[in-house]
Amino acid sequence: RCWDRDDTDCRHIGIVWPTDEGGTFYDPGDDEVNLEDLQAENPWTVAHELGHGVMDDVYKDYQPDIGPDCRQHFVHLAEKAECAWVEGFADWYGTEVVELFGNPASFDFDTPTWGDPADWDNGPNVEGRIAGALRDLVDSGDEPSWDSYGEGEANVWEVFLDHRSDTFQQYWQQRGTDGYNVGDAPQASLFQNTIDLAPGFREPLTAGAERVRPTPNPPGRHNYRYDTAFRFWSVVALRPGANDDYELELYDDRAMTQRLGQSLSGRGATDFIAVDSNVNNREPGDYYPRVTHNFGTDPYVIEVADGGKLLPLTGDQRTMGNNDLVEVWDTCTDAKRSITVTPSGAAQDAELYVVASRPGPDTSVIGRQQILTGSVSGGAGEPESVEFTPPAGLDCFGVILINKSGSGTYSLAVS
């Protein structure tokens, strides 16, 4: 078979070994791989250089203009965009080929991500980031942070065969033009490798499924998306490390130009933003949280609560693990209410809040600083209580339970 499936006259890629040309490289003028003596003993190096030959063949001898500086390139450092694409593709190609025969690659393209290793540059102009992104698009194994996507080799290879790409950015645009998935799921594979292409990755959040994420520095912030489904209150909450500080914002649009609300609670405090989707308030739909890092180095927890539940007058219970962060109930009343939450264990530490909004979509997004009332913390293992008298004209309130720490069952009592 030909290197290029559209060819009928198959190209021969020669190998000159040992070469006297000074270095190991692919020569597009002669369609030859030049190998220094000992380099021929490294399967990944041979397959990497053959990858250049395959690109040269598929691109009909018209490879991107990489310039002379690309002769001195590094897997972990930023380069000219064209150089990063040519070398990143060959890095990926070499790895895929040698692993078919049980050989290891010379570089670990799976592990590097934001801030680790510290000497790696970020973004689509780093060949190692491109190779890692292509691997994560192909493989089905979940990465420690964002990547849980895998589609096999076919789509990645088809886009390569069907286009001539100057840069990885252009390759990604061509992938979308061809109808392949360029949504948040495959973008997670890119983001895992510090590549965030326009219009930008928005990590999906699912109600009740907390995410533990590392400090976003760089890039300094993380962007999310979630969808509400009920005409009840919903909440997105963020718990930082004890000495860390973040800002939590909520937007109405994917481009994040229409900010609805924010929560700025300071060092070690849980931020949250509640949305009232009761009748005559905001419609259920898509929302876009943004987490911005101010200081600190510990991971944070983010979670959405959108259960569509009324708080019964007989009370309720909620079992929460260490990283379970938030729960919300609606209580609809015009009478004075007292609500108490009691933990089952001495290590559990709760916060209890009541939020309210005026009818209308522009007044029904409430940050932590706009609560109707909240409990005064009694500390770990102690019950928390709130008491409120509904303001005139309001009848459905959000009752928010925050799990500051610990695991166990919280029991809510209503009177």
N, C-alpha and C positions, 0 to 999 in steps of 0.2 A: 504494500500500500504506500501511497505517496504521503509525504509530510502534510501536504495540503490536499484535502479531499476533493477540491475542484480541479486539480491537475490531472492530466492524462499522461504527460511526459514527466516522470518523477525526477526530482532533483537529487543529485548525489552530493552529500556533504562530506568533504574529505577531512581526514585527520592527519595532521603533520606532527609526528612524534618520534624522537624529541625535536623540537623546533630550535632554530638558531636565530629566531626573530626577536628574542628578548622579551619574555613574558608569556603568559597564557591568555589567549584571547581568540575571538572569532573574527575572521577576515572576510567582510562581505564582498570584497572585490573578487576573491578567488573561491568563495563559498567553502572556506576551510576553517577548521578548528586547529589552532596551534597550541600544543601542550608542551610545557617544560617537562624535563625528565620525570621528576618525582610527582608532579601534579597528575600524571596519568594513573597513579595508584589511588586517587580519590574519586570514587564513583560520582559523587555529587558534583564535583568540579567539571568532570567530563559531560554530565547531563546538563548542567547549567550552560556550558558553552554551546552545546547542541541546541539548547533552547533559543539562543540567539540565531542560530541557523534556521530553525523552524520559523521564527518571526520574520526573518529575511525572506524566506520562501513565500510565506502567506502574504506578506506585504509587497510582493512582486519587486524585490530589490529596492524598495523605497521605504527604508526604516525611518523613524523620527530623527530629526536633527539633534543629536545628543551633544555635539561639540567636543573639542579635544579634552576638556576638563573631565569628561566622563571616564577617561582611561584610568583616572585615580579616584575611585569611588569606594564608599564604605556602606555596609549593610545598615548601620544604625544612624547615619547622618543624613541631613537634608541635602538634596542635590537639585539641579535643574529638573523641572517637572518631566521633561522628555527622557532624561537620563534615568530618573527614578522609575519610570514606567518600563523602559527597556530592561533595566537590571532587575527590577522587581518581578517582572514576568519570568525572566530566566531563573531567578531564585526559586519561584514557585514551581516552574516546570521541572527544574532539577530535582527538587524535593519529591514531587509527585512520582517521577520516574524511578528514582533509586528506592523509594519505599515500596514500590511494587515488587521489588526483589529482595526486600528485607534488609536493605542497607539504611543506615542513618544519614540524615543530612548533616552538613557541616555547621549549620546554625539552627537554633531553636526559634522558629517563627511563631509558635503557638503561645508561649508564655508571655512575651512582652506586651505591656499595656500601659495605660496612663501612669507616668511617673516611675515605671519599673521595667527595665533597669533605668537607673538615674541618668545614664549617659546616652540614652536613646533620644533622638529628636522625634517630634510628633508631626503627623499630618501626611497628606498624599504625595509629598515630595521626598519621602523616605522609602527607599526600596524595600527594606525589611518590613515596613508597615504594609506596603502593597502585597508582598508575598504572604504575610499573615492574614490579611483580609481575604485574599483569594482562597487560602486554605480554610478559613472559617466559613466561607460561603459553601465550600464543598463538603466539609466534614459534618458529622451529625452529633459530635460530642459537645456538651455544654461547657462553656468557659466559666471561670470563677465569678465573673461579674455580669457582662451583658449578653454575650453571644449564646443563644440557644437554638440557632438556625442551622440548617444544612439541607442542601438540595442536590448533592452529587456533582459530578464533573461536567455533565452534558451542557447545561446552560452557560457556564463560564466559558467552555470551549467553543460553543456555537457563536457567541458574540465575538470572540477573538477571530474566528474564521471568516465571519461575515462582514468585518469592517477593518479599516486601517485606523488605528487609534494613535494619536500623538502623545496622549497623557492618560493617566488613570481616570482623571475627571471626565475626559471625553469618552473613554471606554464605558464609564458608568452611565453617561447620557445615552450612548448608543444602546446599551442594555435596556434602558427604559423605552426607547423608541421601538425596539424590537418586541415589546410587550412582555418582557420578563419582569418579575417582581422587583421593584426598587423601593418598596414601602419600609415601614419601621422594622419589620422582622429581619430582612437581609441587611438593612442599614445597621442593625445591632452588631453584625459581623464586622462591619467597617469601624463602628465606634469602639468596639473592643480593641481595635488596632489604631486608635487615635485619629481616625479619618471621619470627619463629619462634613459631608457635602450638602450644599443647598438642595432643598429647602431646610435641611437639618433633621437630625434624629430626635424623635420624641419617644422616649421609652414608654411602652404601654403599662399602665397600672390597672390591676383588676381588684375589685372590691374584696377586702378581707385577706389579700395576699401581700404581706409586707415585703419590702425590698431593703436589703442592707447594702449600702453603697459606700465606696471609699471617698475620701476627701477629693472634691473636684478641683484640684490645683496642680497642674493645669487640667482643664481649661478654665477653672474658676466657677463653673456653674453646670448644672445638669438640667435638661428639659424633659418634661414628661407629658403624657396624655392619659386621660381617663374619660369614660362615658358613663353618665348616670342613666338609670332606667326607671326610677320611681318618682312619683309626685310627693316626695318626702324631703326631709333634710338630708344632705350628704356632707361629708367632711374629708378633706385631705390634711394629713398631719405629718410633721417632721420632728423627730427626736434626735438632737445632737449628742455628742459626747459631753461629759460634765464640764469640760473647760473649753468647749467649742461654741462658735456662734455662726448662725446661718440666717439668711433672709428667705422667706417663702412668699412667692407671688403667684397669682392665678390670672390666667389670660383666657379670653373668649375665642381666640383664633390661633391657628397653627403658626402663623408668622409671628405671633406674640407681639402684636402692636396694640391690642385692645385690653389693657389691664383692668381686671375687675376688682381686685383687692390684694392686700398684703398682710403679713404678720411678721412683726419685728420684736421678738421677745427677749433678745439678749443671751448672754453666755449661759449655756447649760439648760435653757428653758425650751419646752416643746412649743413649736409654732403650729397653728392650724388655721385653716380657712373653711368656713361652712357656707353652703349654698342652699337656699330655700327654694325648692321646686314645688311647693304646695300651690294650689290653684290661685291664679292671679299673680304669681311670682315667676321666677325663671323657669323656662321649659327644660325638661330633661334633655341631655345632649352631651356634646364633647367639650371638655375643658382641658387647659394646658398649664400645669404647674411649672414653676421655675424655682430651682434651689440655687442660691448664690452663697458662696463661701466667704466669710469674713476672716475668721482665724480659727486655729486648732488643727489637729492632725488625725483625730479619731474618725472611724466610719460613722455614718448616720443611718437612721431608719426612716423610711417614708411609707405611708399606707393610706389607702382610701377606704372609707366606710360608706356604703350605699345599700343598706339592707332593706329599706322600705318597711320599717317596723314601728308600730305604736308601742309605747311603754304602758303595760297594763297597770291598772290601779292596784293589782295584787303584787306588783313588782316583777322583776326579771333577774336572770342570771347570765353571766358571760364568763366563760373560761378563756384565759389569755396566757399565751406563752411569753417568754422573755422578750421576744421581738414583736409580739402583737401589741399594737400601739393605740388604736382608737376604735370606739364603737359609738353609734348614734341612734337615738330613738326620737320619734315625735311624741309629744304630749299635747293634746288639744283640749283646752279648758279655759274658762273665764273665772275660775275660782282659785284661791290661794293654794299653793302647792309646796310641800316639803319633800325633798328627795334625798335619800341617804344611800351611799354605797359602802359595803363592808367587805374587806378582803378576807380570804380564807387562810392566808399565810402571813407570817411576820415579815417576810421580805417584800411583799407587794406594797407598792406605793401608788396611790391613785390621785387624780385630779378630776373634779366634776364641774361642768359648766352648763349654763342655759343660755341659748342664743335666740334672738327674735329679730324679725324684719318687718318693715312696712310693706304693704302690697306694692308690687311693681318690680320689674326685672332689674332696674338700676339701683335698688335699695336692698336687695336680698342676697348680697354676698358679704359675709361678716368675718373679719379677722379676729384674732384672739383679743386684740385691744378694744374691740367693740362689743364684748359680751354683755348680756343683760345682767348676769350675776355668776359668781364662781365660788368654789369652796376655798376655805383657808386651810392650807396643808397641815395635817396633823402628824405627818411623817409616816414612815413605813409601818405597815401592820395596823394602822388606825383607820377608822371610818371617816368618810368625808360627807358633808351635807351642804345642800343649798336650799334656800327658801325664797320664793318669789310670788309676787302678786301680779297677774297679767295686766299690762297696760291696756287701756281702753282701745277697742278696735282690733286687737290682735288675739288670735285664738289657737294657733298651732306653733309650738316652740320646739327647738332642737335641744335635746339633752345629750351632752357629749361626755363620754368617759375616756380619759387619757390614762394609759398605763405607763407611769414614769419608770417603773422597774419591777422586776420579779415576775413570777408565774403562779397561776392558781385561778381560783374562781372568785369573781366579784358578784355580790348579791345586792340588787337595788330594791329599796323599799320606798313606797309612795304613800303619802298621807296628805 
